[in-house]
Amino acid sequence: MVDVVTVGETMAALWADRPVRLGGALRLSIAGAESTVAIGLARLGHAVRWVGVVGADELGELIRRTLRAENVDVSCVRTEPDAPTGLVLFEPRLADITRVQYFRSHSAGSRLSVEDIAPAVAERPRVLHLTGITPALGPGPRAAAARAAAVAREQDAVVCLDVNYRSRLWSPSQARDTLADLVPYATIVIASDGELDLVGSAGDLLDRGVREVVVKRGAAGALVHTTDGTATVHARQVPVVNTIGAGDAFVAGYLSGILDQLPIPDRLHRAVTVAAFAVSSADDWSGLPTRSELTLADLDPGTAIR
């Protein structure tokens, strides 16, 4: 039984320790919004499947191996022999500002297609998680995301759509046009304050059948709009090392709360707690907590666990 299916592109990731033009060390890992959510949910004890396409190369094997090690189901990951695994470069520029460069044009991930969807959702997952990144990768991924959303709604699954806008992939007008086709399938829409206008106001989304509109506000916390009103939560106050992946960590925590049938305030509390672990870590997913570690965020600063 699969609790959650995520669909998207995972890339090999290079993390620089200083500006790339100055040389220095590059650390190799993996990165992708959907796989970060998958890892976060798996660490919290949920059964998660990531669906995507990797190249027939060592970077593709790195992605498979890493996700398997994190207990993420990769049985529906396809290998594309004629396209390389995508690459993303993270470069520090200020203490908490990172420059991101993508090398994903014509990547294996952009070869995702409708045919990849049926086997992935055959077990009727409880939740389908999509982001606005996947349909921005090209016609095939756009059709795959739409098909996944339609099938999941037919199966009465929760469909979570995180806007996750990437300006280097498409324009705001392109995003609005495409996401407008996905919103009717969405049970939950998640966006930052600056992204919400790409899909409409909270009131408009609720009128169109979305059950929950979740707004991520970074250090200001988060809120959830429903037809019953609005719930808010403050962010956890922790030292910030890196904000990359914090929004995806938040989503993992929120969806975990849904799977555990928590009320909305408790879902929000878990979401900002998982996000706090993310921003306290040097990359986007390695510091995500296990379920038993969630209470560490309640300890006094400077506590040593002996």
WOZIBEL-V356444 format. One record per helix or strand. SS is the DSSP state (A for helix, B for strand). FROM is the first residue (numbers start at 1). LEN is the number of residues. If there is no record, write none. Layout:
# WOZIBEL-V356444
ss=<SS & SS>
from=<FROM & FROM>
len=<LEN & LEN>
This chain:
# WOZIBEL-V356444
ss=<B & B & A & B & A & B & B & A & B & B & B & B & A & A & B & A & A & B & A & B & A & A & B & A & B & B & A & A & A>
from=<4 & 11 & 20 & 26 & 33 & 48 & 53 & 58 & 72 & 78 & 87 & 97 & 108 & 114 & 127 & 134 & 139 & 158 & 172 & 188 & 196 & 202 & 212 & 218 & 222 & 229 & 246 & 264 & 291>
len=<4 & 6 & 3 & 6 & 11 & 4 & 3 & 12 & 2 & 3 & 8 & 7 & 4 & 7 & 5 & 4 & 16 & 5 & 12 & 5 & 3 & 6 & 5 & 3 & 5 & 5 & 14 & 16 & 8>
